[in-house]
Amino acid sequence: MNGLKESIKVKARQLGFTLAGVTSAEPPANFEGFQAWLTQNQHGEMSYLGTERSLLRRANPKEILPECRSILFLAIPYTPIAKPQADEFAIAAYALGEDYHDVLPEKLQALVTFIEESLGRTIPNRYYTDTGPVLEKELAQRAGLGWIGKNSLLINPKAGSTFILAEILLGIELEPDEPFAADHCGTCTRCLTACPTQCILPNRTLDARRCISYLTIENKKEIPEDLRPQIENWIFGCDICQQVCPWNRFSLPAYPAFEAKIPLPVRTSDLLLTPVEFNQRFKKSPIQRSKRRGYLRNLATAMGNRKTQNDLPTLKQAQQDQEVLVQEHATWAIGKIENE
């Protein structure tokens, strides 16, 4: 099967994946660490992570696919990190292109088809990209793709951390790759120092409740008032811990679908987007995940943080928005600007 593994990696590269590695179906060694993170409620409102079904499957890949004998891990690069101007609204680099949830499944299916054609038979399989109950980063490290950095992200010495992970559980046995054993963070603490909300924990996890990415995407409610100033100019996600990571000087060029497509810089007029206009502007974009009300909530918060008098007329119009969430954050932003 070693020849098959190498041919799979060649096919993966042809499909745009720049990293590929194989690990066994053995349970992850640090599942107890994940449980401790949940017990401390550091997952915020992401209750789906702690369901009994989710826990069973994260603890053992064979609970997902009983026939699983190998797991193929893959990575595909998105737009390298660029620091926006101080007065510009910021969007996480991965969200500037198409939504990877829409792009990658077709590629994963193409790899499965390639494997089945190579073997001349169908095989049990299941694939995910950030959607399945898999401890992706730990198992990807075990597959040799990189190490888990102090900012909790998987880092590869030749690709930085600007890539999206995906995996295929396979009902065939492929020879596992060597785990990535080295830790190249050393004494560097740039990510911990730079994080505005201090959400990065010493054990290489995050307190999601304080993470700007969580607050602007997964969080569907109001942003806690004490954290709003720390959101700074981020309106979807956050790249600060990646902007300061020295390993991202090795980031690879984006796969074409993930190159920046959203017109930048974002204008304050976005705060007045109708539901139809929002859907048109962000069609096929990850920004759809925050929904219109979340995006406008984030934008109003960022406008309050930059304290520009010229934003007041737009914010006052947003006080009449159909969404109470938008009204409330627009009112907060107006108060910040007028107090200034």
C-alpha positions as CSV (number, residue, x, y, z in Angstrom):
1,M,0.0,0.0,0.0
2,N,3.0,2.3,0.2
3,G,2.9,2.9,-3.5
4,L,-0.8,3.7,-3.3
5,K,-0.1,6.2,-0.5
6,E,2.5,8.1,-2.6
7,S,0.1,8.1,-5.6
8,I,-2.6,9.5,-3.4
9,K,-0.3,12.3,-2.3
10,V,0.5,13.1,-5.9
11,K,-3.2,13.3,-6.8
12,A,-3.8,15.5,-3.7
13,R,-1.2,17.9,-5.0
14,Q,-2.8,18.0,-8.4
15,L,-6.1,18.9,-6.6
16,G,-4.4,21.9,-4.9
17,F,-3.5,20.4,-1.5
18,T,0.0,21.4,-0.5
19,L,0.3,19.1,2.6
20,A,-0.7,15.5,2.9
21,G,-0.1,12.9,5.5
22,V,-1.5,9.6,6.9
23,T,-2.1,8.5,10.4
24,S,-3.7,5.4,12.0
25,A,-7.3,5.1,13.3
26,E,-6.0,5.0,16.9
27,P,-7.8,7.4,19.3
28,P,-6.3,10.8,19.9
29,A,-4.0,10.8,22.9
30,N,-5.2,14.2,24.3
31,F,-8.9,13.6,24.3
32,E,-8.9,14.3,28.1
33,G,-7.5,17.7,27.4
34,F,-10.4,18.4,25.1
35,Q,-12.8,17.3,27.8
36,A,-11.2,19.6,30.3
37,W,-11.6,22.5,27.9
38,L,-15.3,21.7,27.7
39,T,-15.6,21.3,31.4
40,Q,-14.2,24.8,31.9
41,N,-16.9,26.2,29.4
42,Q,-14.1,27.6,27.2
43,H,-16.1,26.6,24.2
44,G,-18.7,29.3,24.8
45,E,-22.1,28.7,23.2
46,M,-20.8,26.0,20.9
47,S,-22.8,23.4,22.7
48,Y,-22.7,20.9,19.8
49,L,-19.1,20.2,20.8
50,G,-20.1,18.7,24.1
51,T,-23.0,16.4,23.1
52,E,-22.6,12.7,24.0
53,R,-22.5,11.7,20.3
54,S,-19.8,14.3,19.6
55,L,-17.7,13.2,22.5
56,L,-17.9,9.5,21.6
57,R,-16.8,10.2,18.0
58,R,-14.0,12.6,18.9
59,A,-12.7,10.1,21.4
60,N,-12.4,7.4,18.7
61,P,-12.5,7.8,14.9
62,K,-14.0,4.3,14.6
63,E,-17.2,5.6,16.2
64,I,-17.5,7.7,13.0
65,L,-16.5,5.0,10.6
66,P,-16.3,1.5,12.2
67,E,-14.2,0.2,9.2
68,C,-11.7,3.0,9.5
69,R,-8.1,1.8,9.3
70,S,-6.3,5.0,8.2
71,I,-6.9,8.7,8.1
72,L,-5.6,10.9,5.3
73,F,-5.0,14.5,6.4
74,L,-4.7,17.3,3.9
75,A,-4.1,21.1,3.9
76,I,-4.8,23.7,1.2
77,P,-3.5,27.3,1.4
78,Y,-5.7,30.4,1.6
79,T,-4.7,34.1,1.1
80,P,-1.6,34.9,3.0
81,I,-2.0,37.3,6.0
82,A,-1.9,41.0,5.2
83,K,-2.2,43.7,7.9
84,P,-5.0,46.2,6.9
85,Q,-4.5,49.9,7.4
86,A,-5.3,51.2,10.8
87,D,-8.5,52.9,9.7
88,E,-9.7,50.0,7.6
89,F,-12.2,47.3,8.6
90,A,-10.5,43.9,8.8
91,I,-11.7,40.5,7.7
92,A,-9.8,37.3,8.4
93,A,-7.8,36.2,5.4
94,Y,-9.4,32.8,5.0
95,A,-12.8,34.5,4.6
96,L,-11.8,36.8,1.7
97,G,-12.3,34.0,-0.9
98,E,-14.9,31.4,-1.5
99,D,-16.3,29.3,1.4
100,Y,-14.1,26.2,1.9
101,H,-17.1,24.3,3.0
102,D,-18.4,24.6,-0.6
103,V,-15.0,24.1,-2.4
104,L,-13.3,21.2,-0.6
105,P,-16.0,18.4,-0.5
106,E,-15.8,18.0,-4.3
107,K,-12.0,17.6,-4.0
108,L,-12.2,15.1,-1.2
109,Q,-14.7,13.1,-3.2
110,A,-12.3,13.2,-6.2
111,L,-9.6,11.7,-4.0
112,V,-11.9,9.0,-2.8
113,T,-12.8,8.2,-6.4
114,F,-9.1,8.1,-7.3
115,I,-8.4,5.6,-4.5
116,E,-11.3,3.4,-5.4
117,E,-10.3,3.4,-9.1
118,S,-6.8,2.5,-8.1
119,L,-8.0,-0.4,-6.0
120,G,-10.7,-1.5,-8.4
121,R,-13.4,-1.5,-5.6
122,T,-15.3,0.7,-3.4
123,I,-14.1,1.4,0.1
124,P,-15.8,2.7,3.3
125,N,-14.9,6.3,3.7
126,R,-16.0,9.6,5.4
127,Y,-14.6,13.0,4.8
128,Y,-14.8,16.4,6.5
129,T,-13.4,19.9,6.5
130,D,-14.0,21.5,9.8
131,T,-17.4,19.9,10.0
132,G,-16.9,16.5,11.6
133,P,-16.3,15.4,15.2
134,V,-12.6,15.0,14.7
135,L,-9.7,16.4,16.8
136,E,-8.2,17.7,13.6
137,K,-5.1,19.5,14.8
138,E,-3.9,16.7,17.1
139,L,-4.4,14.0,14.5
140,A,-2.9,16.2,11.7
141,Q,0.2,16.6,13.9
142,R,0.2,12.8,14.2
143,A,0.1,12.6,10.4
144,G,3.2,14.8,10.2
145,L,1.6,18.0,8.9
146,G,3.0,20.3,11.6
147,W,3.0,21.2,15.3
148,I,0.4,22.8,17.4
149,G,1.6,26.3,18.1
150,K,1.2,28.5,21.1
151,N,-1.7,30.2,19.4
152,S,-3.4,26.8,19.2
153,L,-3.1,26.6,15.4
154,L,-1.3,23.9,13.4
155,I,1.9,25.4,12.0
156,N,4.1,23.9,9.2
157,P,7.7,25.1,8.9
158,K,7.3,25.4,5.1
159,A,3.8,26.7,5.0
160,G,3.1,28.7,8.2
161,S,-0.5,28.4,9.4
162,T,-2.4,29.9,6.6
163,F,-4.1,26.7,5.4
164,I,-7.4,24.8,5.8
165,L,-7.4,21.3,7.1
166,A,-9.4,18.4,5.7
167,E,-9.4,14.7,6.4
168,I,-10.7,11.4,4.8
169,L,-11.3,8.4,7.0
170,L,-10.5,5.3,5.0
171,G,-11.5,1.7,5.3
172,I,-8.0,0.6,4.0
173,E,-4.7,0.4,5.8
174,L,-2.1,2.9,4.6
175,E,1.3,3.1,6.2
176,P,1.2,6.0,8.7
177,D,3.6,8.9,8.3
178,E,5.9,9.9,11.1
179,P,4.3,12.3,13.6
180,F,5.6,15.9,13.6
181,A,7.6,15.7,16.8
182,A,9.5,19.1,16.9
183,D,8.1,22.2,18.5
184,H,9.4,25.3,16.7
185,C,7.7,28.0,18.8
186,G,10.7,28.0,21.2
187,T,10.6,30.9,23.6
188,C,8.6,33.1,21.2
189,T,5.4,34.6,22.8
190,R,4.4,37.1,20.1
191,C,0.9,35.7,19.7
192,L,0.2,35.7,23.4
193,T,1.4,39.3,23.7
194,A,-0.4,40.6,20.6
195,C,-3.9,39.1,21.4
196,P,-6.1,42.1,22.4
197,T,-8.5,40.0,24.5
198,Q,-5.8,37.7,26.0
199,C,-7.8,34.6,25.0
200,I,-4.8,32.5,24.3
201,L,-4.1,30.1,27.1
202,P,-0.7,28.7,28.3
203,N,-1.7,25.1,27.3
204,R,-2.1,26.0,23.6
205,T,-5.8,26.3,23.6
206,L,-8.1,29.3,23.5
207,D,-10.9,30.6,25.7
208,A,-13.3,30.9,22.9
209,R,-15.5,33.3,24.9
210,R,-12.9,36.0,24.6
211,C,-11.6,35.1,21.1
212,I,-12.4,37.8,18.4
213,S,-13.1,35.1,15.8
214,Y,-15.6,33.4,18.1
215,L,-17.2,36.7,19.1
216,T,-17.7,37.9,15.5
217,I,-18.7,34.5,13.9
218,E,-19.9,31.7,16.2
219,N,-21.4,34.1,18.8
220,K,-25.0,34.8,17.7
221,K,-25.8,37.2,20.5
222,E,-24.6,40.6,21.5
223,I,-20.8,41.1,22.0
224,P,-20.1,41.6,25.7
225,E,-19.6,45.4,26.3
226,D,-16.3,44.9,28.1
227,L,-14.9,43.1,25.1
228,R,-16.2,45.4,22.4
229,P,-13.2,47.8,22.5
230,Q,-10.8,44.9,22.1
231,I,-12.6,43.9,18.9
232,E,-10.8,46.8,17.4
233,N,-11.5,47.0,13.6
234,W,-12.3,43.3,13.0
235,I,-15.6,42.7,11.4
236,F,-15.3,38.9,10.7
237,G,-12.8,36.7,12.3
238,C,-9.3,37.7,13.4
239,D,-5.7,37.2,12.2
240,I,-3.7,39.0,14.9
241,C,-2.0,35.9,16.3
242,Q,-1.1,34.9,12.7
243,Q,0.0,38.4,11.7
244,V,2.7,38.3,14.3
245,C,3.8,34.7,13.9
246,P,7.2,34.6,12.3
247,W,6.5,31.3,10.6
248,N,3.9,32.9,8.3
249,R,6.6,34.5,6.3
250,F,6.7,31.0,4.7
251,S,2.9,31.1,3.8
252,L,2.2,29.7,0.4
253,P,0.2,31.4,-2.4
254,A,-3.6,30.8,-2.1
255,Y,-5.4,28.2,-4.0
256,P,-7.3,30.2,-6.6
257,A,-10.8,29.7,-5.1
258,F,-9.4,31.2,-1.8
259,E,-7.8,34.3,-3.3
260,A,-9.4,37.6,-2.1
261,K,-12.6,38.3,-4.0
262,I,-14.5,40.6,-1.6
263,P,-14.1,44.2,-2.7
264,L,-11.9,46.0,-0.2
265,P,-11.7,48.2,1.8
266,V,-15.2,47.6,3.4
267,R,-17.3,50.8,3.3
268,T,-19.4,52.1,6.2
269,S,-22.3,51.9,3.8
270,D,-22.3,48.1,4.4
271,L,-24.1,48.9,7.6
272,L,-27.2,49.7,5.6
273,L,-27.2,46.6,3.4
274,T,-30.6,45.0,3.0
275,P,-31.0,41.3,3.4
276,V,-31.0,40.8,-0.4
277,E,-28.0,43.1,-0.8
278,F,-26.1,41.2,1.9
279,N,-26.8,37.9,0.3
280,Q,-25.7,39.2,-3.1
281,R,-22.5,40.8,-1.8
282,F,-21.4,37.7,0.1
283,K,-22.6,34.9,-2.1
284,K,-20.3,31.9,-1.7
285,S,-18.4,33.7,1.1
286,P,-17.7,32.4,4.6
287,I,-19.2,35.7,5.8
288,Q,-22.6,34.2,5.3
289,R,-21.9,32.2,8.4
290,S,-22.3,35.3,10.6
291,K,-25.6,36.2,8.8
292,R,-26.6,39.7,8.1
293,R,-27.3,40.7,11.7
294,G,-24.0,39.4,12.9
295,Y,-22.0,41.1,10.2
296,L,-23.8,44.4,10.8
297,R,-23.3,44.0,14.6
298,N,-19.6,43.5,14.1
299,L,-19.4,46.5,11.7
300,A,-21.2,48.8,14.1
301,T,-18.8,47.7,16.9
302,A,-15.8,48.4,14.7
303,M,-17.2,51.8,13.8
304,G,-17.6,52.6,17.5
305,N,-14.0,51.7,18.1
306,R,-12.6,53.9,15.4
307,K,-14.6,56.9,16.7
308,T,-15.0,58.8,13.4
309,Q,-17.6,61.6,13.5
310,N,-18.4,61.0,9.8
311,D,-19.8,57.6,10.7
312,L,-22.6,59.0,12.9
313,P,-25.3,59.5,10.1
314,T,-24.9,55.9,9.0
315,L,-25.0,54.6,12.6
316,K,-28.1,56.6,13.3
317,Q,-29.8,55.1,10.3
318,A,-28.8,51.7,11.6
319,Q,-30.7,52.4,14.8
320,Q,-33.8,51.9,12.8
321,D,-32.7,48.5,11.5
322,Q,-35.1,45.6,11.6
323,E,-32.7,43.6,13.8
324,V,-32.6,44.6,17.5
325,L,-29.0,43.2,17.7
326,V,-27.9,45.8,15.1
327,Q,-29.9,48.6,16.7
328,E,-28.2,48.0,20.1
329,H,-24.6,47.9,18.7
330,A,-25.2,51.0,16.6
331,T,-26.5,52.8,19.7
332,W,-23.4,51.7,21.6
333,A,-21.1,53.0,18.8
334,I,-22.9,56.3,18.6
335,G,-22.3,56.7,22.4
336,K,-18.6,55.9,22.0
337,I,-18.2,58.5,19.2
338,E,-20.2,61.2,20.9
339,N,-18.3,60.7,24.2
340,E,-15.1,61.1,22.3
